[in-house]
Amino acid sequence: MPKPKAKAPKGKVIERTVDPNFTRFYCNTVQIETTPLDFKIRFGDIDVATADKIVVREVATASMSPQHALSFATVFKKSVDEYYAKALAAAKKGPEPNEGKET
């Protein structure tokens, strides 16, 4: 798996390693809990949804300090905004001339 690039503070190198217990997961539901000391983000996947019941399979919880949560939220929002700006630009541009045509 390629290691993500991170912006290092001036004069420092960031080296990332992968924990043996590292896992990837998909989620389509998130619950945020707060205390005076931390934020807990609970990630889940909706297994069953009926008219009267939703069954959520919880897959992971991330806990962080309020300071880290603020940094995370700032970077996450910037990433989402950049994604939508690029997607909107691509949608306005339209398909490439040969896209969808056999050559």
N, C-alpha and C positions, 0 to 999 in steps of 0.2 A: 504494500500500500504506500503511495507517495506521501511523504511527510508534508504537512501544510506549511506554507511560508508565513512567517510572523515578522512583524516590524520590531526590530530590536531597539532598545534604548541606545542612545549614542554611546559608542565605545564598547558595547556588549554584543555577544553572539548568543542567540537562542538555539539550543539544541533540544529537539523533541525525540522522545523514545516512546514506544508503544508498550503499555502494560500487558502482561500475559493474559489478563482477564478482560482486556478491551473487547467491547462488543458494539455492534451497530444495531439500530432498531428503527422502525417506522412508528410514528405516533400521529393520531388525529384528534387527540384531546389532551389538554394540559390543565392542571389545577395548580394555583399558586397559593402557598400558605406563608404568612409572615409572623414573625415574633420580633421583639425589640432587638434580638441578636442576630437573626438570620432570615433568609428567604429560602423556601423549599419549593422547587418546581417538580411536580409529579407528572411524568409522561405516561400516557396510556394509549391503548388501541381499542376502539369500540368493536367488540366481538358480535354483539347482538343488539339490534334496536327495533323495538316494536312500539305500538301505540301507547303502551303503558309501562314499558321497562327498557332501560338501557344497561347493558352489561359491558363494563370497561375492564380490560385486562391491563393492569398496571405493569409497565416494563422497566421503569427506572425513576429514581428520584435524585435530583441534584440540589445540594445545599450550598449556600454561599452567603458571605457577609453582605450587609447593605451596600457597602462601598463597591464590592465586586459586582453585585447585582446591578448597580447603576452603570458601571463600566460596560458590563455585558449588554444591558438594554441599549446603551448608546451605540455600541458597535453593531449590534443586531439590527437596530432600526436603520442605520446607515447602509448596511448590506441589503436589506429588503428594499429600501428606496432606490439603490443603484440597480438592483435586479429589475424592478418595475420600470425604471427609466429606460433601460436597455430593451426590455420587452416592448414597451410602447414605441420606441424608435424603430424597432424591427417591424412591428405591426404597421406603422405608418409608411415604412419603406416598401412593404409588399414583398412578394416572393421574388427570388432571383429569376432572371429570364429563362433559364433552362430547368428550373425547379419543377418537378412533377412530370417532366416530359422525357421520354426515352430518346437516347441519342445513338 
